[in-house]
Structures are given as structure tokens and as C-alpha cells.
Amino acid sequence: MGAPTLNSTINTISGTSQHIQLKEKISYGLGDFGNGFMFDLGQLYLLKFFTDVAGISAAAAAGIFLVSKLFAAVCDPIVGSTIDYRKNIGKRGKFRPYLIYGSIVLAILTVFTFISPNLSPAGKLIYAYVSYMIWGIGYSFVNIPYGSLGAAITQDTVERASLSSFRQAGSLGALFVTSVVVMPLILLFPNNHMGYPVVMAIMSLIGVISFIFCYRGTTERIVNSSGPKEKLSVGVVVKTFIGNKPLLVLVLMTIFTISAYNIKSAMLVYFAEYNLGHVELMAYINFIIIGSSFFGVLFLPKLVKTFGKRNTALLGMLVSVIADTLNFLMPSNVILFTILASVSFIGISIPNGVTWAFVSDIIDFGEWKSGERKEGTTYSLFNFSRKLAQSLSGFLSGIGLALVGYQPNVAQTHGTLIGIKALLCLYPAIALAIAMLVIGLMYKLTDSKHEEIVQELQARNS
């Protein structure tokens, strides 16, 4: 049994079941839709912008991703703890105000990352480092409050799975649009130096509007109005981390799942241009594969209700591993590749969606275990693993391209083409196989256990 909780959590839920209206679920999903219109731009296009527009080498670009993401990962627990220790909540809630003000700042920072000033090569490299590192801090002040918001809406397992499916649908929707329209829009401009920042500004504006709808349409029901009692320190953050075993397991799993997902996104533009022969194919391929992945999201609540969250995640990862392995072994035919890539994206969308429900459950577990509810700190520690994975995937993308002999804007050798395909298909298959072992053998916070924890928390706070 966990320690008694401090009497600071306002819990308006009666029992363990609460129905969330469809309108609020859609509004919540629009948050990740808006998030994707700024985050996905960096994951999909920033490496190519660095190498092909700014003239930065692939190896140097890898260093930008590695250092910037690690810097952002270190900043995340600081940002999350700062949000947790904010005591004056008011009518607008603890997390929702960040969605408005933070998204506006993030939109501006997103545009600046896609500007290549007329500087020396060293100056361009410094500008890329600084702009992307500052962008990472801005992103934390939007993503962490949004990620914490899900745990404040409901504690019901089924409703959390439903919220997670809407969040994943929003994420996929943003990825779908940005993958399909961005490159064709950029190609309408006389040069890429002009096209990239203008198009990114348009995408970022859509992101801000989406966050406004999320802010207006959601309600925080489970909040800690007084903040944690312990004084904020590095030791408190570390204790929160190591004292929550399910969080440790989820962090380890996420390093592999997110790195697999992101390296797919970064490599597809290279695969379309060089292996398939036309960069414009990326839009059509993404239209099909990302559109297909909505099937995984559509059935996510039903799968969770039938198999539970852990088994549902394992099933999705297994499907993706098989499809990616076959895609690497098969010839690079555009039709066959698109079919197998679609199956893989359906598979990987399932554990990515379930992850958000895992995080909300882990926040409840942390309150049950320690007596303090720390949504921001817990989510930021989880986000730390995502940043590590993003750093790893960005680094591996750049270093991988350099190792396989990639040269921008020229025909690639046969060995380089195989290397690009391995980065796109083989690495994700291996990473997801490891993730399956982690979640299958080490994650012990079952749905039934979480239900018991929620009932005890509600009894304590009644």
C-alpha cells in the first residue's frame, strides 16, 4: 500500500467511472494536432534543410540534433517541476494557460529554425545550434502542460484510452498534413531559402489555432491546487523518478519506440528522392501510409478494452516489426513499399497511442506511492526519454547518412541506397523488438492494479 496522500488533490470524480463528452475529446486531440504542426516540421524536414539548404554537413547536422535534444531533455524536468510548483491555478486551470501563450512563442521559434542567415559556415552552424536549442525550451513549455492535461481530465481507464486515441489521431492528423503538403508548397517558391520559412510560418499558425481550441474545449477536473509540499530541488526530482518503477520502464521503452518512429519520418524524404527517384513521391506515400495508420487509432479503445494496455502495445509493435523487416528484404518497389510501410505505421501508431494512457496511469501511481501528485514533473521525466530518443534518432540519421556515403543533390551509389533503406526499415524493426522485451517483461502496472489505486486515491481524498 502506498503512503497516505496529502489532502490537496481536488477530485470531482464519483467512483472510478466518468464519461467524457465527445466534444471535449476532440478538443483534447486538437492539442496534439497543433503540437504536430510545429514539432513534426523539425522531425520531417529540419535535417534536410540543414544538409541541402543551409549547406551543413550530415555529420555536423547530427551533432546539432544530438546536443540540442540532450539540452532540451535536461531542461524538461526543470520546466515540469516549475509547472507543478505553480500554486495560483485560478479558473483557467493549472496547465491550460500554457497552451495559449506557449504555442505563440513556439510558433515564432519554429520559423526561426528554418532560416539560414547569410553567414560563414561556422556562423550558420552556430545559428542552427542556438535556434534549435531555444526552440527546445519553448517546446517544453507547451508539450509538458499539454501532456499533463490528460491526467487532469479523468482517471477512468477506458476514458483515458479513448482520450489517448483522440490524441494519437490528432498527432497523426498533423503528421498526415505536414507530410503531404509541406514539400509541394515549398517547391512553389523560387528558392528553398524563401520557401521553407514561409511555409513553416503557415503551418505554425495552424498549430496555434488548434491549441486555442484545445484550451477552450477542455476541463481540468483532477488538480493539486496547492502544489507539492517538498521544496523544489534536484533531489526531489530524482526521488520522483527513481521512486516510480513503472515510469522507469516506460522511459526505457520509449527510447526505442520513439527513436524508431522518428528515424522513419526523417529518412522517408531521402528514400523517396534517391531510392524511388522522385522527392514528390513522399507526399503520395505519406498520404497512404499515414492515412492507413488511422485504422490503428480507430480500434485503439476497443483493443485496450479487450486485451489491456500492455498487450495492445505489444501487438502493435509486433505488427510493425514484421512489416519493417519484410520491407527491408523486399525490392524497392513503390507499391510494395507503400503497402508494407502502411502496415508498419498502423502497428506503430497503436503503442504510441497507448503510451499517453500509460503516462496518466503512472501519474496516479506516483501520487499513490508518494502522497503527492506531480503531473508536470512526472510527464517531464517521461518527456526526457522522448527527447533522448529524438536526440538518438536525429544523431543516427545524420551519422548514418554520413557512414553510408550520402552526398546531397547527386545520384547515390548502390551501397548508399541500401544504407538509406536500412536506416528507414531495419533500425526501427530492431528498436521495436527491444521495446517489446522491455514492456512485456518489466511493466507491472496492469489495468486492474491501476483501478485499485484510483479507488484508494478517491477514498483518501473524499
Secondary structure as GFF3:
##gff-version 3
##sequence-region A 1 462
A	DSSP	beta_strand	9	11	.	.	.	ID=ss1
A	DSSP	alpha_helix	22	41	.	.	.	ID=ss2
A	DSSP	pi_helix	42	46	.	.	.	ID=ss3
A	DSSP	alpha_helix	47	48	.	.	.	ID=ss4
A	DSSP	pi_helix	49	53	.	.	.	ID=ss5
A	DSSP	alpha_helix	58	84	.	.	.	ID=ss6
A	DSSP	alpha_helix	96	113	.	.	.	ID=ss7
A	DSSP	alpha_helix	121	153	.	.	.	ID=ss8
A	DSSP	alpha_helix	157	186	.	.	.	ID=ss9
A	DSSP	alpha_helix	192	217	.	.	.	ID=ss10
A	DSSP	beta_strand	222	224	.	.	.	ID=ss11
A	DSSP	alpha_helix	234	242	.	.	.	ID=ss12
A	DSSP	alpha_helix	245	270	.	.	.	ID=ss13
A	DSSP	pi_helix	271	275	.	.	.	ID=ss14
A	DSSP	alpha_helix	281	298	.	.	.	ID=ss15
A	DSSP	alpha_helix	300	307	.	.	.	ID=ss16
A	DSSP	alpha_helix	309	329	.	.	.	ID=ss17
A	DSSP	alpha_helix	334	370	.	.	.	ID=ss18
A	DSSP	alpha_helix	375	403	.	.	.	ID=ss19
A	DSSP	alpha_helix	414	421	.	.	.	ID=ss20
A	DSSP	pi_helix	422	426	.	.	.	ID=ss21
A	DSSP	alpha_helix	427	442	.	.	.	ID=ss22
A	DSSP	alpha_helix	447	461	.	.	.	ID=ss23
###
